Amino acid sequence: MPTKDPGPLRAFKKQIEKRKKSNERAIKLRLFPNSRFEEEKLFDIGLAYARLWNELNYEKSQAFLRDKLSPGKRDEINKRYY
């Protein structure tokens, strides 16, 4: 009996659910752009994500160093960046 390919989206969702139950903090995703335009767009998305992640963590670390990082403050910072 041939095995059915679950498809990339289903596999990705399964990986996310698995990560939620573990201490892993990253999901590796390999993309194959078809053109230079797609490659540039994917790079821009990755760069924007990295900048957002750095800003978010910088703000949290500054609050932690000022001893003002509570669970409520962390949620407030997260919501601001969403």
Helices and strands as residue ranges (DSSP letters): H 8-20, H 36-65, H 71-81
